[in-house]
Amino acid sequence: MKALSRLIVKIADLAEAEARAFRAGAVHVSVAAAVSIAAALIGVAGVGMLVWALFAALRPGMGEAGAAALVGALLLGGAGGLLWLVIKKFAQ
């Protein structure tokens, strides 16, 4: 009977230690995910500002429609290039 009670106590101690380790890992993963999302949002804002600056620079010489068409074509080309890269790298 003593061995069985010792086994139950050891299992409870192990479960508590594992829960503590899981909690610490979950906190680290959550912080990393939050920082990654913030970095992605800042990156999107930066790309948006660069696109806006390119559009503003092209607008006087090409007009609004031409500048929008050229910037849109560049963005679509970049998106297509990234998609091609992902397909070539990860789709096997």
Buried (B, 14 or more C-beta within 10 A) or exposed (E): EEEEEEEEEEEEEEEEEEEEEEEEEEEEEEEEEEEEEEEEEEEEEEEEEEBEEBBEEBBEEBEEEEBBEBBEEEEEEEEEEEEEEEEEEEEE
